[in-house]
């Protein structure tokens, strides 16, 4: 893929991905053939800011977990009312990192 396109992708999506993995992602994108670049643009990322907003406002219903794709944990959180509030508090600190990690995993699956 062209370096300018890679730089544009990195600028647009860097806040949705773990900062520690950005150099690795850039290397993989540079090695990506142009024929596979269209699949990359179809990848949708979850916004970590939306995830924390959902977590703070209605996290005790598990909506934040449903949003990032953890359906099983979302159901468990829903049935336990956020683990009686404890799980909800823990997710306030973890959910943004989990959203970024889920985006990274989806990107790697697209690149593979």
N, C-alpha and C positions, 0 to 999 in steps of 0.2 A: 504494500500500500504506500502511497506517496507520503512523504514526511509532512507536508502541509496539511493533508487530510487527517493524519494521525494527531498532529498538534491541535487541530480544530476539535477533534473528538475528545481529546484529553481536557481541553479547556472547558468544553460544554459539560462533561460528565465527571470531572474530578471530585466534585463535592458529593457525588453519589457512590463513590468507591472508597475503599480503605486507603488511606494515604501511604501506608507502608508498601502497598502493592503497585503503586503507580509506575515505578520504573520497569517492573516486570511486564505490566500490561502494555506499556509503550513498546518494549522490545517485541512482544508477541504481535502487536499490531503492525509494526514495521515489516515483519516477516510474513504477514498475511497476504496471500495473492489477491489482486484486484477483483477477481471473479467472486470471492467470498465476502467482499466488503459490503455488498447489499444486504446480506444476512445480519451483519453487524448493526446496520441502521434500523433493523426491525426489532432489535432487542429493546425492551422497555425496562426502565429502572424505577425502583420505588424510591420516593423522596424521603430521606431521613427526617427532614423537618416535619413532614406530614405524619410520619410514624410517631414522633414524640408528641405532636399535637393531639393525635388520636389517643395516645397512651395517657396523657394528662387529663383529657376531657372525658373519655369513655373507656379507658383501659380496663376498668374492672369488669367489663363485659367481654373482654378478649378481642375487641375489634382491632387493636394494634397488631396482634398476632395473626389475625386473619389477613390484614393488609399486607404483611410481609411474606405471607404464604405458609405460615405455620398453623395449618388448619387443626391438627390434633391438639396442639397446645392452646389454640384459641378456644376450642370446645371445652377443654379442661378448665381453662380460666373462667369461661362463661358459667360453667356448672358450679364452680367453687367461689363465685363472686370475687374473682381476682385473688384466690388463695386467702380469703378473709382479709384482703387489703395488703397483705405482705407481698404477694407476687406483683401486685400493681406497683408498689413502691420500688421494687427491684427493677422492674421493667423501665421505670423512668430513667434509670441510669444505663440500661443495656440496650434499649430498643434501637437507638440510632446506629450503634455499632453492628447490631444484628441486621438491620436493613442494608447497611453498606456491604456486609459480608455476603448477604443473599444476592445482592447485585453483582458482586465479584464472582460468585459461583455461577450465576446465570451467564455472565460474560464469558467465563472459561468454557462453559458448555457450548456456547455459540461458536467460540474459536476452535474448538476441538474437531 
